[in-house]
Amino acid sequence: MSKIKYEIVQKIGVLSKNDAGWQREINIVSWNERPAKYDIRDWAPDGEKMSKGLTLTNEEMEILMDLMNT
């Protein structure tokens, strides 16, 4: 199994933190050298491990923000 490459292009913020130190973050991340997307997932304290998460394109994020503001 090949290793997943990622680059956190921009850290936006921490949504929550659990007792083990993992943080649910929203960031802009490029996965496998593809265009960066908004990304929400839990990250280990060392930043090397992550949970499954959700990625959103710019357009999807705009729709989500519009929905949240109505």
PQR file with spaces between the fields and no chain letter, atoms N, CA, C, O and H, PARSE charges and radii, in Angstrom:
ATOM       1  N    MET     1       0.849   -1.178    0.000 -0.4000 1.5000
ATOM       2  CA   MET     1       0.000    0.000    0.000 -0.0000 2.0000
ATOM       3  C    MET     1       0.894    1.240    0.000  0.5500 1.7000
ATOM       4  O    MET     1       1.805    1.351    0.821 -0.5500 1.4000
ATOM       5  N    SER     2       0.640    2.153   -0.903 -0.4000 1.5000
ATOM       6  CA   SER     2       1.470    3.347   -0.998 -0.0000 2.0000
ATOM       7  C    SER     2       1.106    4.351    0.101  0.5500 1.7000
ATOM       8  O    SER     2      -0.029    4.413    0.574 -0.5500 1.4000
ATOM       9  H    SER     2      -0.100    2.063   -1.570  0.4000 1.0000
ATOM      10  N    LYS     3       2.099    5.115    0.476 -0.4000 1.5000
ATOM      11  CA   LYS     3       1.895    6.113    1.518 -0.0000 2.0000
ATOM      12  C    LYS     3       1.155    7.316    0.934  0.5500 1.7000
ATOM      13  O    LYS     3       1.433    7.755   -0.182 -0.5500 1.4000
ATOM      14  H    LYS     3       3.021    5.065    0.092  0.4000 1.0000
ATOM      15  N    ILE     4       0.222    7.829    1.704 -0.4000 1.5000
ATOM      16  CA   ILE     4      -0.536    9.006    1.290 -0.0000 2.0000
ATOM      17  C    ILE     4       0.321   10.240    1.544  0.5500 1.7000
ATOM      18  O    ILE     4       0.856   10.431    2.636 -0.5500 1.4000
ATOM      19  H    ILE     4      -0.003    7.472    2.610  0.4000 1.0000
ATOM      20  N    LYS     5       0.440   11.067    0.518 -0.4000 1.5000
ATOM      21  CA   LYS     5       1.188   12.316    0.654 -0.0000 2.0000
ATOM      22  C    LYS     5       0.198   13.434    0.945  0.5500 1.7000
ATOM      23  O    LYS     5      -0.879   13.497    0.352 -0.5500 1.4000
ATOM      24  H    LYS     5       0.006   10.912   -0.369  0.4000 1.0000
ATOM      25  N    TYR     6       0.575   14.310    1.859 -0.4000 1.5000
ATOM      26  CA   TYR     6      -0.288   15.461    2.139 -0.0000 2.0000
ATOM      27  C    TYR     6       0.558   16.657    2.518  0.5500 1.7000
ATOM      28  O    TYR     6       1.671   16.524    3.027 -0.5500 1.4000
ATOM      29  H    TYR     6       1.450   14.259    2.340  0.4000 1.0000
ATOM      30  N    GLU     7       0.008   17.814    2.262 -0.4000 1.5000
ATOM      31  CA   GLU     7       0.639   19.065    2.674 -0.0000 2.0000
ATOM      32  C    GLU     7      -0.450   19.969    3.228  0.5500 1.7000
ATOM      33  O    GLU     7      -1.411   20.302    2.535 -0.5500 1.4000
ATOM      34  H    GLU     7      -0.896   17.922    1.850  0.4000 1.0000
ATOM      35  N    ILE     8      -0.288   20.359    4.477 -0.4000 1.5000
ATOM      36  CA   ILE     8      -1.221   21.319    5.056 -0.0000 2.0000
ATOM      37  C    ILE     8      -0.809   22.691    4.535  0.5500 1.7000
ATOM      38  O    ILE     8       0.208   23.247    4.950 -0.5500 1.4000
ATOM      39  H    ILE     8       0.492   20.088    5.041  0.4000 1.0000
ATOM      40  N    VAL     9      -1.608   23.225    3.627 -0.4000 1.5000
ATOM      41  CA   VAL     9      -1.316   24.492    2.974 -0.0000 2.0000
ATOM      42  C    VAL     9      -1.615   25.655    3.914  0.5500 1.7000
ATOM      43  O    VAL     9      -0.874   26.636    3.964 -0.5500 1.4000
ATOM      44  H    VAL     9      -2.435   22.774    3.290  0.4000 1.0000
ATOM      45  N    GLN    10      -2.724   25.527    4.666 -0.4000 1.5000
ATOM      46  CA   GLN    10      -3.104   26.587    5.608 -0.0000 2.0000
ATOM      47  C    GLN    10      -3.871   25.976    6.769  0.5500 1.7000
ATOM      48  O    GLN    10      -4.838   25.241    6.564 -0.5500 1.4000
ATOM      49  H    GLN    10      -3.326   24.730    4.626  0.4000 1.0000
ATOM      50  N    LYS    11      -3.442   26.278    7.986 -0.4000 1.5000
ATOM      51  CA   LYS    11      -4.184   25.877    9.177 -0.0000 2.0000
ATOM      52  C    LYS    11      -5.211   26.964    9.464  0.5500 1.7000
ATOM      53  O    LYS    11      -4.866   28.134    9.625 -0.5500 1.4000
ATOM      54  H    LYS    11      -2.657   26.874    8.153  0.4000 1.0000
ATOM      55  N    ILE    12      -6.470   26.562    9.526 -0.4000 1.5000
ATOM      56  CA   ILE    12      -7.533   27.529    9.774 -0.0000 2.0000
ATOM      57  C    ILE    12      -7.894   27.582   11.252  0.5500 1.7000
ATOM      58  O    ILE    12      -7.988   28.667   11.826 -0.5500 1.4000
ATOM      59  H    ILE    12      -6.750   25.611    9.395  0.4000 1.0000
ATOM      60  N    GLY    13      -8.098   26.415   11.879 -0.4000 1.5000
ATOM      61  CA   GLY    13      -8.421   26.449   13.296 -0.0000 2.0000
ATOM      62  C    GLY    13      -8.735   25.086   13.869  0.5500 1.7000
ATOM      63  O    GLY    13      -8.888   24.102   13.145 -0.5500 1.4000
ATOM      64  H    GLY    13      -8.022   25.534   11.412  0.4000 1.0000
ATOM      65  N    VAL    14      -8.829   25.051   15.197 -0.4000 1.5000
ATOM      66  CA   VAL    14      -9.150   23.846   15.956 -0.0000 2.0000
ATOM      67  C    VAL    14     -10.611   23.930   16.369  0.5500 1.7000
ATOM      68  O    VAL    14     -11.047   24.925   16.948 -0.5500 1.4000
ATOM      69  H    VAL    14      -8.705   25.850   15.785  0.4000 1.0000
ATOM      70  N    LEU    15     -11.368   22.871   16.064 -0.4000 1.5000
ATOM      71  CA   LEU    15     -12.784   22.821   16.420 -0.0000 2.0000
ATOM      72  C    LEU    15     -12.994   22.220   17.800  0.5500 1.7000
ATOM      73  O    LEU    15     -13.879   22.649   18.540 -0.5500 1.4000
ATOM      74  H    LEU    15     -11.013   22.063   15.593  0.4000 1.0000
ATOM      75  N    SER    16     -12.176   21.218   18.152 -0.4000 1.5000
ATOM      76  CA   SER    16     -12.282   20.586   19.471 -0.0000 2.0000
ATOM      77  C    SER    16     -11.021   19.775   19.740  0.5500 1.7000
ATOM      78  O    SER    16     -10.202   19.551   18.848 -0.5500 1.4000
ATOM      79  H    SER    16     -11.457   20.868   17.551  0.4000 1.0000
ATOM      80  N    LYS    17     -10.886   19.341   20.994 -0.4000 1.5000
ATOM      81  CA   LYS    17      -9.737   18.534   21.401 -0.0000 2.0000
ATOM      82  C    LYS    17     -10.246   17.472   22.369  0.5500 1.7000
ATOM      83  O    LYS    17     -11.044   17.776   23.255 -0.5500 1.4000
ATOM      84  H    LYS    17     -11.551   19.523   21.718  0.4000 1.0000
ATOM      85  N    ASN    18      -9.784   16.203   22.206 -0.4000 1.5000
ATOM      86  CA   ASN    18     -10.236   15.161   23.126 -0.0000 2.0000
ATOM      87  C    ASN    18      -9.198   14.913   24.219  0.5500 1.7000
ATOM      88  O    ASN    18      -8.119   15.505   24.206 -0.5500 1.4000
ATOM      89  H    ASN    18      -9.135   15.956   21.485  0.4000 1.0000
ATOM      90  N    ASP    19      -9.534   14.034   25.166 -0.4000 1.5000
ATOM      91  CA   ASP    19      -8.656   13.777   26.316 -0.0000 2.0000
ATOM      92  C    ASP    19      -7.307   13.177   25.931  0.5500 1.7000
ATOM      93  O    ASP    19      -6.332   13.322   26.668 -0.5500 1.4000
ATOM      94  H    ASP    19     -10.410   13.553   25.177  0.4000 1.0000
ATOM      95  N    ALA    20      -7.244   12.506   24.785 -0.4000 1.5000
ATOM      96  CA   ALA    20      -5.982   11.906   24.330 -0.0000 2.0000
ATOM      97  C    ALA    20      -5.102   12.919   23.598  0.5500 1.7000
ATOM      98  O    ALA    20      -3.987   12.593   23.192 -0.5500 1.4000
ATOM      99  H    ALA    20      -8.036   12.387   24.186  0.4000 1.0000
ATOM     100  N    GLY    21      -5.600   14.143   23.429 -0.4000 1.5000
ATOM     101  CA   GLY    21      -4.816   15.181   22.789 -0.0000 2.0000
ATOM     102  C    GLY    21      -5.071   15.346   21.305  0.5500 1.7000
ATOM     103  O    GLY    21      -4.536   16.265   20.686 -0.5500 1.4000
ATOM     104  H    GLY    21      -6.506   14.407   23.759  0.4000 1.0000
ATOM     105  N    TRP    22      -5.883   14.466   20.720 -0.4000 1.5000
ATOM     106  CA   TRP    22      -6.215   14.610   19.298 -0.0000 2.0000
ATOM     107  C    TRP    22      -7.084   15.840   19.124  0.5500 1.7000
ATOM     108  O    TRP    22      -7.943   16.132   19.956 -0.5500 1.4000
ATOM     109  H    TRP    22      -6.318   13.719   21.223  0.4000 1.0000
ATOM     110  N    GLN    23      -6.851   16.564   18.025 -0.4000 1.5000
ATOM     111  CA   GLN    23      -7.593   17.791   17.751 -0.0000 2.0000
ATOM     112  C    GLN    23      -8.365   17.654   16.447  0.5500 1.7000
ATOM     113  O    GLN    23      -7.827   17.200   15.437 -0.5500 1.4000
ATOM     114  H    GLN    23      -6.154   16.327   17.349  0.4000 1.0000
ATOM     115  N    ARG    24      -9.639   18.055   16.482 -0.4000 1.5000
ATOM     116  CA   ARG    24     -10.418   18.145   15.245 -0.0000 2.0000
ATOM     117  C    ARG    24     -10.136   19.523   14.669  0.5500 1.7000
ATOM     118  O    ARG    24     -10.420   20.549   15.289 -0.5500 1.4000
ATOM     119  H    ARG    24     -10.076   18.424   17.303  0.4000 1.0000
ATOM     120  N    GLU    25      -9.566   19.519   13.457 -0.4000 1.5000
ATOM     121  CA   GLU    25      -9.121   20.770   12.849 -0.0000 2.0000
ATOM     122  C    GLU    25      -9.778   20.983   11.502  0.5500 1.7000
ATOM     123  O    GLU    25     -10.186   20.034   10.833 -0.5500 1.4000
ATOM     124  H    GLU    25      -9.336   18.686   12.954  0.4000 1.0000
ATOM     125  N    ILE    26      -9.872   22.238   11.116 -0.4000 1.5000
ATOM     126  CA   ILE    26     -10.227   22.586    9.745 -0.0000 2.0000
ATOM     127  C    ILE    26      -9.003   23.258    9.143  0.5500 1.7000
ATOM     128  O    ILE    26      -8.481   24.241    9.668 -0.5500 1.4000
ATOM     129  H    ILE    26      -9.540   23.009   11.659  0.4000 1.0000
ATOM     130  N    ASN    27      -8.566   22.699    8.032 -0.4000 1.5000
ATOM     131  CA   ASN    27      -7.363   23.169    7.348 -0.0000 2.0000
ATOM     132  C    ASN    27      -7.609   23.151    5.841  0.5500 1.7000
ATOM     133  O    ASN    27      -8.620   22.632    5.367 -0.5500 1.4000
ATOM     134  H    ASN    27      -8.990   21.900    7.605  0.4000 1.0000
ATOM     135  N    ILE    28      -6.688   23.715    5.119 -0.4000 1.5000
ATOM     136  CA   ILE    28      -6.671   23.556    3.669 -0.0000 2.0000
ATOM     137  C    ILE    28      -5.498   22.626    3.370  0.5500 1.7000
ATOM     138  O    ILE    28      -4.347   22.931    3.682 -0.5500 1.4000
ATOM     139  H    ILE    28      -5.867   24.137    5.504  0.4000 1.0000
ATOM     140  N    VAL    29      -5.821   21.470    2.750 -0.4000 1.5000
ATOM     141  CA   VAL    29      -4.834   20.407    2.584 -0.0000 2.0000
ATOM     142  C    VAL    29      -4.789   19.948    1.129  0.5500 1.7000
ATOM     143  O    VAL    29      -5.819   19.806    0.470 -0.5500 1.4000
ATOM     144  H    VAL    29      -6.756   21.222    2.496  0.4000 1.0000
ATOM     145  N    SER    30      -3.572   19.720    0.649 -0.4000 1.5000
ATOM     146  CA   SER    30      -3.360   19.108   -0.653 -0.0000 2.0000
ATOM     147  C    SER    30      -3.039   17.635   -0.412  0.5500 1.7000
ATOM     148  O    SER    30      -2.072   17.307    0.275 -0.5500 1.4000
ATOM     149  H    SER    30      -2.735   19.835    1.185  0.4000 1.0000
ATOM     150  N    TRP    31      -3.858   16.749   -0.984 -0.4000 1.5000
ATOM     151  CA   TRP    31      -3.659   15.301   -0.849 -0.0000 2.0000
ATOM     152  C    TRP    31      -3.065   14.758   -2.137  0.5500 1.7000
ATOM     153  O    TRP    31      -3.594   14.997   -3.223 -0.5500 1.4000
ATOM     154  H    TRP    31      -4.644   17.015   -1.542  0.4000 1.0000
ATOM     155  N    ASN    32      -1.968   14.030   -2.013 -0.4000 1.5000
ATOM     156  CA   ASN    32      -1.304   13.397   -3.158 -0.0000 2.0000
ATOM     157  C    ASN    32      -1.046   14.390   -4.295  0.5500 1.7000
ATOM     158  O    ASN    32      -1.267   14.095   -5.469 -0.5500 1.4000
ATOM     159  H    ASN    32      -1.538   13.836   -1.132  0.4000 1.0000
ATOM     160  N    GLU    33      -0.578   15.561   -3.909 -0.4000 1.5000
ATOM     161  CA   GLU    33      -0.170   16.619   -4.840 -0.0000 2.0000
ATOM     162  C    GLU    33      -1.308   17.099   -5.744  0.5500 1.7000
ATOM     163  O    GLU    33      -1.066   17.600   -6.842 -0.5500 1.4000
ATOM     164  H    GLU    33      -0.398   15.800   -2.954  0.4000 1.0000
ATOM     165  N    ARG    34      -2.537   16.944   -5.281 -0.4000 1.5000
ATOM     166  CA   ARG    34      -3.712   17.444   -6.007 -0.0000 2.0000
ATOM     167  C    ARG    34      -4.056   18.828   -5.476  0.5500 1.7000
ATOM     168  O    ARG    34      -3.512   19.263   -4.462 -0.5500 1.4000
ATOM     169  H    ARG    34      -2.734   16.537   -4.389  0.4000 1.0000
ATOM     170  N    PRO    35      -4.973   19.525   -6.173 -0.5600 1.5000
ATOM     171  CA   PRO    35      -5.371   20.854   -5.679  0.2800 2.0000
ATOM     172  C    PRO    35      -5.883   20.787   -4.236  0.5500 1.7000
ATOM     173  O    PRO    35      -6.587   19.853   -3.854 -0.5500 1.4000
ATOM     174  N    ALA    36      -5.521   21.776   -3.465 -0.4000 1.5000
ATOM     175  CA   ALA    36      -5.881   21.811   -2.038 -0.0000 2.0000
ATOM     176  C    ALA    36      -7.378   22.001   -1.865  0.5500 1.7000
ATOM     177  O    ALA    36      -8.036   22.673   -2.659 -0.5500 1.4000
ATOM     178  H    ALA    36      -4.949   22.535   -3.775  0.4000 1.0000
ATOM     179  N    LYS    37      -7.905   21.388   -0.797 -0.4000 1.5000
ATOM     180  CA   LYS    37      -9.323   21.475   -0.453 -0.0000 2.0000
ATOM     181  C    LYS    37      -9.447   21.750    1.046  0.5500 1.7000
ATOM     182  O    LYS    37      -8.514   21.523    1.817 -0.5500 1.4000
ATOM     183  H    LYS    37      -7.371   20.842   -0.151  0.4000 1.0000
ATOM     184  N    TYR    38     -10.619   22.245    1.435 -0.4000 1.5000
ATOM     185  CA   TYR    38     -10.920   22.362    2.849 -0.0000 2.0000
ATOM     186  C    TYR    38     -10.997   20.955    3.420  0.5500 1.7000
ATOM     187  O    TYR    38     -11.507   20.044    2.768 -0.5500 1.4000
ATOM     188  H    TYR    38     -11.376   22.430    0.809  0.4000 1.0000
ATOM     189  N    ASP    39     -10.498   20.779    4.624 -0.4000 1.5000
ATOM     190  CA   ASP    39     -10.385   19.450    5.211 -0.0000 2.0000
ATOM     191  C    ASP    39     -10.738   19.520    6.693  0.5500 1.7000
ATOM     192  O    ASP    39     -10.208   20.354    7.428 -0.5500 1.4000
ATOM     193  H    ASP    39     -10.084   21.519    5.154  0.4000 1.0000
ATOM     194  N    ILE    40     -11.633   18.641    7.122 -0.4000 1.5000
ATOM     195  CA   ILE    40     -12.006   18.545    8.536 -0.0000 2.0000
ATOM     196  C    ILE    40     -11.729   17.117    8.986  0.5500 1.7000
ATOM     197  O    ILE    40     -12.287   16.167    8.437 -0.5500 1.4000
ATOM     198  H    ILE    40     -12.064   17.964    6.526  0.4000 1.0000
ATOM     199  N    ARG    41     -10.859   16.969    9.992 -0.4000 1.5000
ATOM     200  CA   ARG    41     -10.536   15.647   10.530 -0.0000 2.0000
ATOM     201  C    ARG    41      -9.796   15.795   11.851  0.5500 1.7000
ATOM     202  O    ARG    41      -9.367   16.891   12.213 -0.5500 1.4000
ATOM     203  H    ARG    41     -10.405   17.741   10.438  0.4000 1.0000
ATOM     204  N    ASP    42      -9.650   14.682   12.570 -0.4000 1.5000
ATOM     205  CA   ASP    42      -8.894   14.644   13.819 -0.0000 2.0000
ATOM     206  C    ASP    42      -7.431   14.367   13.510  0.5500 1.7000
ATOM     207  O    ASP    42      -7.104   13.531   12.667 -0.5500 1.4000
ATOM     208  H    ASP    42      -9.998   13.792   12.276  0.4000 1.0000
ATOM     209  N    TRP    43      -6.561   15.084   14.207 -0.4000 1.5000
ATOM     210  CA   TRP    43      -5.111   14.920   14.047 -0.0000 2.0000
ATOM     211  C    TRP    43      -4.493   14.556   15.401  0.5500 1.7000
ATOM     212  O    TRP    43      -4.876   15.097   16.437 -0.5500 1.4000
ATOM     213  H    TRP    43      -6.827   15.763   14.891  0.4000 1.0000
ATOM     214  N    ALA    44      -3.531   13.629   15.370 -0.4000 1.5000
ATOM     215  CA   ALA    44      -2.801   13.238   16.574 -0.0000 2.0000
ATOM     216  C    ALA    44      -1.977   14.421   17.073  0.5500 1.7000
ATOM     217  O    ALA    44      -1.674   15.337   16.308 -0.5500 1.4000
ATOM     218  H    ALA    44      -3.220   13.189   14.527  0.4000 1.0000
ATOM     219  N    PRO    45      -1.613   14.402   18.366 -0.5600 1.5000
ATOM     220  CA   PRO    45      -0.825   15.512   18.915  0.2800 2.0000
ATOM     221  C    PRO    45       0.471   15.803   18.155  0.5500 1.7000
ATOM     222  O    PRO    45       0.894   16.957   18.074 -0.5500 1.4000
ATOM     223  N    ASP    46       1.103   14.766   17.598 -0.4000 1.5000
ATOM     224  CA   ASP    46       2.353   14.976   16.854 -0.0000 2.0000
ATOM     225  C    ASP    46       2.114   15.398   15.404  0.5500 1.7000
ATOM     226  O    ASP    46       3.064   15.733   14.696 -0.5500 1.4000
ATOM     227  H    ASP    46       0.759   13.829   17.663  0.4000 1.0000
ATOM     228  N    GLY    47       0.857   15.386   14.955 -0.4000 1.5000
ATOM     229  CA   GLY    47       0.521   15.793   13.598 -0.0000 2.0000
ATOM     230  C    GLY    47       0.858   14.768   12.525  0.5500 1.7000
ATOM     231  O    GLY    47       0.694   15.042   11.336 -0.5500 1.4000
ATOM     232  H    GLY    47       0.085   15.114   15.530  0.4000 1.0000
ATOM     233  N    GLU    48       1.329   13.586   12.929 -0.4000 1.5000
ATOM     234  CA   GLU    48       1.736   12.564   11.956 -0.0000 2.0000
ATOM     235  C    GLU    48       0.623   11.568   11.640  0.5500 1.7000
ATOM     236  O    GLU    48       0.658   10.924   10.591 -0.5500 1.4000
ATOM     237  H    GLU    48       1.463   13.363   13.895  0.4000 1.0000
ATOM     238  N    LYS    49      -0.352   11.429   12.516 -0.4000 1.5000
ATOM     239  CA   LYS    49      -1.464   10.501   12.288 -0.0000 2.0000
ATOM     240  C    LYS    49      -2.749   11.307   12.211  0.5500 1.7000
ATOM     241  O    LYS    49      -2.892   12.363   12.826 -0.5500 1.4000
ATOM     242  H    LYS    49      -0.380   11.951   13.368  0.4000 1.0000
ATOM     243  N    MET    50      -3.689   10.761   11.421 -0.4000 1.5000
ATOM     244  CA   MET    50      -4.967   11.443   11.293 -0.0000 2.0000
ATOM     245  C    MET    50      -6.083   10.421   11.161  0.5500 1.7000
ATOM     246  O    MET    50      -5.856    9.267   10.796 -0.5500 1.4000
ATOM     247  H    MET    50      -3.573    9.902   10.921  0.4000 1.0000
ATOM     248  N    SER    51      -7.297   10.872   11.467 -0.4000 1.5000
ATOM     249  CA   SER    51      -8.468   10.018   11.305 -0.0000 2.0000
ATOM     250  C    SER    51      -9.026   10.195    9.900  0.5500 1.7000
ATOM     251  O    SER    51      -8.527   11.006    9.120 -0.5500 1.4000
ATOM     252  H    SER    51      -7.482   11.809   11.763  0.4000 1.0000
ATOM     253  N    LYS    52     -10.060    9.432    9.586 -0.4000 1.5000
ATOM     254  CA   LYS    52     -10.799    9.693    8.358 -0.0000 2.0000
ATOM     255  C    LYS    52     -11.451   11.051    8.512  0.5500 1.7000
ATOM     256  O    LYS    52     -11.777   11.472    9.621 -0.5500 1.4000
ATOM     257  H    LYS    52     -10.465    8.773   10.220  0.4000 1.0000
ATOM     258  N    GLY    53     -11.636   11.726    7.405 -0.4000 1.5000
ATOM     259  CA   GLY    53     -12.196   13.057    7.494 -0.0000 2.0000
ATOM     260  C    GLY    53     -13.081   13.391    6.319  0.5500 1.7000
ATOM     261  O    GLY    53     -13.514   12.519    5.565 -0.5500 1.4000
ATOM     262  H    GLY    53     -11.371   11.384    6.504  0.4000 1.0000
ATOM     263  N    LEU    54     -13.333   14.653    6.185 -0.4000 1.5000
ATOM     264  CA   LEU    54     -14.203   15.177    5.143 -0.0000 2.0000
ATOM     265  C    LEU    54     -13.458   16.275    4.406  0.5500 1.7000
ATOM     266  O    LEU    54     -12.886   17.168    5.031 -0.5500 1.4000
ATOM     267  H    LEU    54     -12.982   15.362    6.797  0.4000 1.0000
ATOM     268  N    THR    55     -13.462   16.215    3.075 -0.4000 1.5000
ATOM     269  CA   THR    55     -12.862   17.281    2.288 -0.0000 2.0000
ATOM     270  C    THR    55     -13.949   17.966    1.472  0.5500 1.7000
ATOM     271  O    THR    55     -14.892   17.329    1.003 -0.5500 1.4000
ATOM     272  H    THR    55     -13.927   15.490    2.567  0.4000 1.0000
ATOM     273  N    LEU    56     -13.798   19.275    1.314 -0.4000 1.5000
ATOM     274  CA   LEU    56     -14.770   20.082    0.586 -0.0000 2.0000
ATOM     275  C    LEU    56     -14.035   20.990   -0.390  0.5500 1.7000
ATOM     276  O    LEU    56     -13.013   21.586   -0.051 -0.5500 1.4000
ATOM     277  H    LEU    56     -13.032   19.793    1.695  0.4000 1.0000
ATOM     278  N    THR    57     -14.565   21.090   -1.602 -0.4000 1.5000
ATOM     279  CA   THR    57     -14.023   22.039   -2.568 -0.0000 2.0000
ATOM     280  C    THR    57     -14.410   23.454   -2.123  0.5500 1.7000
ATOM     281  O    THR    57     -15.217   23.626   -1.209 -0.5500 1.4000
ATOM     282  H    THR    57     -15.395   20.606   -1.878  0.4000 1.0000
ATOM     283  N    ASN    58     -13.834   24.453   -2.772 -0.4000 1.5000
ATOM     284  CA   ASN    58     -14.204   25.841   -2.466 -0.0000 2.0000
ATOM     285  C    ASN    58     -15.695   26.057   -2.660  0.5500 1.7000
ATOM     286  O    ASN    58     -16.348   26.706   -1.842 -0.5500 1.4000
ATOM     287  H    ASN    58     -13.178   24.314   -3.514  0.4000 1.0000
ATOM     288  N    GLU    59     -16.232   25.512   -3.745 -0.4000 1.5000
ATOM     289  CA   GLU    59     -17.654   25.676   -4.039 -0.0000 2.0000
ATOM     290  C    GLU    59     -18.521   25.015   -2.977  0.5500 1.7000
ATOM     291  O    GLU    59     -19.525   25.586   -2.552 -0.5500 1.4000
ATOM     292  H    GLU    59     -15.701   24.984   -4.409  0.4000 1.0000
ATOM     293  N    GLU    60     -18.139   23.815   -2.546 -0.4000 1.5000
ATOM     294  CA   GLU    60     -18.900   23.123   -1.492 -0.0000 2.0000
ATOM     295  C    GLU    60     -18.836   23.892   -0.183  0.5500 1.7000
ATOM     296  O    GLU    60     -19.831   23.971    0.538 -0.5500 1.4000
ATOM     297  H    GLU    60     -17.323   23.351   -2.891  0.4000 1.0000
ATOM     298  N    MET    61     -17.670   24.464    0.133 -0.4000 1.5000
ATOM     299  CA   MET    61     -17.532   25.239    1.365 -0.0000 2.0000
ATOM     300  C    MET    61     -18.412   26.480    1.312  0.5500 1.7000
ATOM     301  O    MET    61     -19.032   26.838    2.314 -0.5500 1.4000
ATOM     302  H    MET    61     -16.862   24.400   -0.453  0.4000 1.0000
ATOM     303  N    GLU    62     -18.477   27.143    0.162 -0.4000 1.5000
ATOM     304  CA   GLU    62     -19.339   28.314    0.020 -0.0000 2.0000
ATOM     305  C    GLU    62     -20.798   27.944    0.232  0.5500 1.7000
ATOM     306  O    GLU    62     -21.529   28.672    0.904 -0.5500 1.4000
ATOM     307  H    GLU    62     -17.973   26.852   -0.652  0.4000 1.0000
ATOM     308  N    ILE    63     -21.230   26.819   -0.335 -0.4000 1.5000
ATOM     309  CA   ILE    63     -22.614   26.365   -0.137 -0.0000 2.0000
ATOM     310  C    ILE    63     -22.871   26.054    1.332  0.5500 1.7000
ATOM     311  O    ILE    63     -23.907   26.435    1.876 -0.5500 1.4000
ATOM     312  H    ILE    63     -20.636   26.228   -0.881  0.4000 1.0000
ATOM     313  N    LEU    64     -21.929   25.361    1.978 -0.4000 1.5000
ATOM     314  CA   LEU    64     -22.077   25.039    3.392 -0.0000 2.0000
ATOM     315  C    LEU    64     -22.204   26.311    4.228  0.5500 1.7000
ATOM     316  O    LEU    64     -23.057   26.396    5.112 -0.5500 1.4000
ATOM     317  H    LEU    64     -21.087   25.051    1.536  0.4000 1.0000
ATOM     318  N    MET    65     -21.363   27.284    3.951 -0.4000 1.5000
ATOM     319  CA   MET    65     -21.416   28.533    4.708 -0.0000 2.0000
ATOM     320  C    MET    65     -22.747   29.255    4.479  0.5500 1.7000
ATOM     321  O    MET    65     -23.320   29.806    5.419 -0.5500 1.4000
ATOM     322  H    MET    65     -20.670   27.215    3.233  0.4000 1.0000
ATOM     323  N    ASP    66     -23.244   29.256    3.230 -0.4000 1.5000
ATOM     324  CA   ASP    66     -24.542   29.861    2.951 -0.0000 2.0000
ATOM     325  C    ASP    66     -25.657   29.142    3.714  0.5500 1.7000
ATOM     326  O    ASP    66     -26.545   29.786    4.274 -0.5500 1.4000
ATOM     327  H    ASP    66     -22.779   28.809    2.466  0.4000 1.0000
ATOM     328  N    LEU    67     -25.610   27.820    3.736 -0.4000 1.5000
ATOM     329  CA   LEU    67     -26.610   27.042    4.465 -0.0000 2.0000
ATOM     330  C    LEU    67     -26.567   27.347    5.960  0.5500 1.7000
ATOM     331  O    LEU    67     -27.611   27.471    6.600 -0.5500 1.4000
ATOM     332  H    LEU    67     -24.889   27.297    3.282  0.4000 1.0000
ATOM     333  N    MET    68     -25.374   27.467    6.513 -0.4000 1.5000
ATOM     334  CA   MET    68     -25.228   27.742    7.945 -0.0000 2.0000
ATOM     335  C    MET    68     -25.686   29.136    8.303  0.5500 1.7000
ATOM     336  O    MET    68     -26.121   29.378    9.429 -0.5500 1.4000
ATOM     337  H    MET    68     -24.525   27.366    5.993  0.4000 1.0000
ATOM     338  N    ASN    69     -25.595   30.064    7.354 -0.4000 1.5000
ATOM     339  CA   ASN    69     -25.975   31.452    7.620 -0.0000 2.0000
ATOM     340  C    ASN    69     -27.460   31.720    7.407  0.5500 1.7000
ATOM     341  O    ASN    69     -27.924   32.831    7.664 -0.5500 1.4000
ATOM     342  H    ASN    69     -25.242   29.868    6.439  0.4000 1.0000
ATOM     343  N    THR    70     -28.225   30.710    6.937 -0.4000 1.5000
ATOM     344  CA   THR    70     -29.660   30.931    6.724 -0.0000 2.0000
ATOM     345  C    THR    70     -30.465   30.376    7.868  0.5500 1.7000
ATOM     346  O    THR    70     -31.692   30.470    7.863 -0.5500 1.4000
ATOM     347  H    THR    70     -27.848   29.808    6.728  0.4000 1.0000
